[in-house]
């Protein structure tokens, strides 16, 4: 996949970035980094839409609504799922990732997850710097994956549209 084919696929793509409102100081690092990287790769800023939901658990339903609308070419979900010591995070993270995969398979719209469960997340000053940087990196990686996936789908769509010689 060339950079040019990724850029061409992004030029007309409409992308939703859903972010959870828990720990927005960290989550918005991924959201903003993904949006910036998508623009650097050729996405039009007006075609990148940000949607907020209360928490990570609400991301799959919103992703389904956006993907099923037929108005979005890709969806990225961003959240911090905190390990609070009661194993709740394991159920939530599994539900979120499974839900996002289901949305992707049910709608045919690529869905990307930056819903992360940092080990022993503590919002201390020292660790916040680490988590901010980590979420920037993960947002950029999600944007890169989004661009590459949209280009791959465009290439396969073109292949499928080709006439097959008899």
C-alpha positions as CSV (number, residue, x, y, z in Angstrom):
1,X,0.0,0.0,0.0
2,X,1.6,3.3,-1.0
3,X,1.3,6.5,0.9
4,X,-0.4,8.0,-2.2
5,X,-3.2,5.4,-2.2
6,X,-3.7,6.0,1.6
7,X,-4.0,9.7,0.9
8,X,-6.4,9.3,-2.0
9,X,-8.7,7.1,0.1
10,X,-8.7,9.6,2.9
11,X,-9.3,12.7,0.8
12,X,-13.1,11.9,0.6
13,X,-13.5,9.8,3.7
14,X,-15.8,10.8,6.5
15,X,-14.4,9.6,9.8
16,X,-16.0,9.7,13.3
17,X,-13.8,9.8,16.4
18,X,-15.8,8.8,19.5
19,X,-14.2,9.6,22.9
20,X,-15.3,8.7,26.4
21,X,-15.6,11.5,28.9
22,X,-13.8,9.7,31.7
23,X,-10.2,11.0,32.1
24,X,-10.5,13.4,29.2
25,X,-7.1,14.8,29.9
26,X,-5.7,11.5,28.7
27,X,-8.4,10.4,26.3
28,X,-8.3,13.6,24.3
29,X,-4.6,13.1,23.7
30,X,-5.6,10.1,21.5
31,X,-8.6,11.8,20.0
32,X,-6.6,14.9,19.0
33,X,-3.6,13.0,17.8
34,X,-5.8,10.8,15.6
35,X,-7.5,13.8,14.1
36,X,-4.2,15.6,13.5
37,X,-2.6,12.6,11.9
38,X,-5.6,11.9,9.7
39,X,-5.3,15.5,8.4
40,X,-1.5,15.1,7.9
41,X,-2.3,12.0,5.8
42,X,-4.8,13.9,3.6
43,X,-8.2,13.8,5.4
44,X,-10.2,17.0,5.2
45,X,-10.7,18.5,8.6
46,X,-14.4,19.1,7.9
47,X,-14.8,15.4,7.3
48,X,-13.4,14.4,10.7
49,X,-16.2,14.4,13.3
50,X,-15.8,14.2,17.0
51,X,-18.5,12.6,19.2
52,X,-18.4,12.3,23.0
53,X,-20.1,9.7,25.1
54,X,-20.1,9.3,28.9
55,X,-17.8,6.3,29.1
56,X,-16.1,3.5,27.2
57,X,-19.1,1.2,27.6
58,X,-21.1,3.6,25.5
59,X,-18.7,3.7,22.5
60,X,-19.8,0.5,20.7
61,X,-23.5,1.6,20.5
62,X,-22.5,5.0,19.2
63,X,-20.1,3.4,16.7
64,X,-22.9,1.2,15.5
65,X,-25.2,4.2,15.1
66,X,-22.6,6.1,13.1
67,X,-21.5,3.1,11.0
68,X,-25.0,1.9,10.2
69,X,-26.0,5.4,9.1
70,X,-24.0,4.9,5.9
71,X,-22.5,8.4,6.3
72,X,-19.1,7.4,7.7
73,X,-16.3,5.5,6.1
74,X,-14.5,4.7,9.4
75,X,-15.0,5.0,13.2
76,X,-12.3,5.3,15.9
77,X,-13.2,4.9,19.5
78,X,-11.0,6.3,22.3
79,X,-11.2,5.7,26.1
80,X,-9.3,4.9,29.2
81,X,-10.7,1.9,31.0
82,X,-9.3,2.1,34.6
83,X,-8.2,-0.9,36.6
84,X,-9.8,0.1,39.8
85,X,-8.8,-3.1,41.6
86,X,-12.2,-4.8,41.4
87,X,-11.8,-6.4,37.9
88,X,-14.6,-4.3,36.5
89,X,-12.1,-3.1,33.8
90,X,-11.8,-6.6,32.4
91,X,-15.5,-6.9,31.7
92,X,-15.7,-3.4,30.3
93,X,-12.7,-3.7,28.1
94,X,-13.8,-7.0,26.7
95,X,-17.3,-5.7,26.1
96,X,-16.0,-2.6,24.3
97,X,-13.5,-4.4,22.1
98,X,-16.0,-7.2,21.3
99,X,-18.7,-4.6,20.6
100,X,-16.5,-2.6,18.2
101,X,-15.5,-5.8,16.3
102,X,-19.2,-6.7,16.0
103,X,-20.0,-3.2,14.7
104,X,-17.3,-3.6,12.1
105,X,-18.4,-7.0,11.0
106,X,-22.1,-6.2,11.0
107,X,-21.8,-2.9,9.1
108,X,-18.7,-3.4,6.9
109,X,-17.4,0.0,8.2
110,X,-13.8,-0.2,9.6
111,X,-13.8,0.5,13.3
112,X,-10.6,1.1,15.3
113,X,-10.0,0.9,19.0
114,X,-7.9,3.2,21.2
115,X,-9.8,1.9,24.3
116,X,-6.9,1.1,26.5
117,X,-6.7,-0.3,30.0
118,X,-3.4,0.9,31.5
119,X,-2.0,-1.4,34.2
120,X,-2.6,0.3,37.6
121,X,-3.6,3.6,36.1
122,X,-2.9,6.4,38.7
123,X,-3.5,10.0,37.7
124,X,-0.3,11.2,39.5
125,X,1.7,13.9,37.9
126,X,4.6,11.6,37.0
127,X,2.4,9.0,35.4
128,X,0.1,11.4,33.6
129,X,3.0,12.5,31.4
130,X,3.6,8.9,30.4
131,X,0.0,8.3,29.7
132,X,-0.4,11.5,27.7
133,X,2.5,10.5,25.5
134,X,1.3,6.9,25.1
135,X,-2.2,8.0,24.1
136,X,-0.8,10.4,21.5
137,X,1.2,7.5,20.0
138,X,-1.9,5.2,20.1
139,X,-4.0,7.9,18.4
140,X,-1.5,8.3,15.7
141,X,-1.3,4.6,15.2
142,X,-5.1,4.3,14.9
143,X,-5.1,7.1,12.3
144,X,-2.3,5.3,10.3
145,X,-4.3,2.0,10.5
146,X,-7.4,3.8,9.4
147,X,-5.7,5.3,6.4
148,X,-4.2,2.0,5.4
149,X,-7.4,0.1,5.9
150,X,-9.4,2.6,3.8
151,X,-6.8,2.4,1.0
152,X,-6.9,-1.5,1.2
153,X,-10.7,-1.4,1.0
154,X,-10.6,1.0,-2.0
155,X,-8.1,-1.3,-3.8
156,X,-10.3,-4.4,-3.2
157,X,-13.4,-2.6,-4.2
158,X,-11.7,-1.6,-7.5
159,X,-10.6,-5.2,-7.9
160,X,-14.1,-6.5,-7.3
161,X,-15.5,-4.0,-9.8
162,X,-13.2,-5.2,-12.6
163,X,-14.7,-7.2,-15.3
164,X,-13.7,-10.8,-15.1
165,X,-12.4,-12.2,-18.5
166,X,-14.5,-15.0,-19.8
